[in-house]
Amino acid sequence: MIRPIHSIPMEDMNMNQTFDVKGMTCGHCERAVTQAVQAVDPAAEVTIDRATGKVEVQTTQPREQIAQAIAEEGYAVQ
């Protein structure tokens, strides 16, 4: 059954969020960022482009919570 978007609870809506993350230099860094995001939202999908520092996250959680989780791992987040 397809529900109109206004009837879907906000916590069930995934949002695509893009972050600029500075300081990721290796696979371990990518894992640390992914695990930090998934600690906030276990169902989050995380895509990382280490060369550009772009981290894309499909999540139901607020941007501020995701950014804080990444920053707590020691990375600068914008």
Secondary structure, DSSP 8 states (H G I E B T S, - for coil): ----GGGS-GGG--EEEEEEEE---SHHHHHHHHHHHHHH-TT-EEEEETTTTEEEEEESS-HHHHHHHHHHTT-EE-
